[in-house]
Amino acid sequence: MLLVSHPIRNLLLALAVLFVAFCAFVAVSVFTTRRNANEKLNDLERLAVSSSPQANWKELQRKYGSKLHSTVGCTELTCQYEMTVSNRELALFRLVPYTEMNVWFTVYKGSLQWTLVEYRTALRGPNSPVVHVQEGMCAHGCGVRFDVNPHGTTQQTSNGIVEFDTRATPAQRDAALALNLGCFARVGGCKDIVDMLPTVWGRTGRRQITSRLRGLSQELEECHCLQPLAEQF
């Protein structure tokens, strides 16, 4: 029978404890990051469906307090506030690529004008994917009801943007805000905008994607309209 000396046994025990502690750290970090990101997306959804988004904005200011940072260049007319969620702790151990979600709130004349989510992953290759989701509040006039770029079938897989305002349908709004939060903990990282927002884009080939929803840009291209579609504005 092979006997293990006390020093070696103690070393193995210490390594086992460290391994368990590291696994617990990873699990807690992943859970906390995804919970924080999901909370931000839920806040944006409540803004979109609220009958009083300006009151909701005031509640968010109280809720997040100092975590809501004003950016440089605020004036009496306009100001922008920012919050960030990232997997920085996991990325430091090189377990997964660095991934972050930045959320901006733009205030104009005292009213929330729009929000913007930037979701990105830093891959080692030349093209790291980034998705932007912009939500208009129609506080000082509305912009685009719903739009997607790229749209149709395309090989543009690293950069995407979705825009919507309070007139978007529930299906459009839900798809735009359904970011894949698994990218924060995905080994190897999310490779393209399909991975990051699969409710809006899907794959049709190895290097080809297509938009799942039709937006204003695609409708204008397909109908060759000289004038904007009235119902989209």
Order of alpha helices (4+ residues) and beta strands (2+ residues): alpha-alpha-beta-beta-alpha-beta-beta-beta-beta-beta-beta-alpha-alpha-beta-beta-alpha
